[in-house]
Amino acid sequence: MGFDIHIIDHTNMNLLDAVAPDVFDAPIKPRLLSAFCDQPGHFMAVVEKDHLVVGQIRAILHFNPDEPPTLYIDNLGVAPTQKRKGIATSLFAASLQWAQEHGAQSFWVATELDNKEANGFYRRQDLSGNKMIYYEGTFSPD
C-alpha cells in the first residue's frame, strides 16, 4: 500500500501539522479540530505518507429515533500529486468499516453534479447517484 491510515483523535491531532496542499478546503484551525474530535459520532481518518498528510476523509453518524444510525460522508480529499494510488478508496473503506462497527446500516454522500472526478469515484464504488436539490443558508451576524 505504501501509506498509513490514522483515525484522528486528541492523541494524534498533531499529524495535521503537516498537510499537503489541497487535502483540506482550508487551513486547519486547532480549536475547530479539537471541537471536531470532541464530538461523539464524528470520524476523521488521514493517510500519512513520508510524514505528510496526503489524504483525509470526514464522516458523521446521524442517529435517528426510528432507524439505525446512518453514515454521512462529509468530505474526502487527496493531494493532487497522490491521486490514483488507492488513497481515496482506502479512506472510503475505513469510514464504512468504522460506521458498521458503530451500528450503521447505510451511508450516503453528496457531491456537485459537475464534479466529474468525485462522481466517477463514487460510481466506481458501485454507488447509485440520485439527483437532488441542495439548499444552504448562513446565519446573520448579530
Secondary structure, DSSP 8 states (H G I E B T S, - for coil): --SEEEE--TTTGGGGGSB-TTSSSS---HHHHHHHHHSTTEEEEEEEETTEEEEEEEEEEE--SSS--EEEEEEEEE-GGGTTSSHHHHHHHHHHHHHHHTT--EEEE---TT-HHHHHHHHHTT----------------
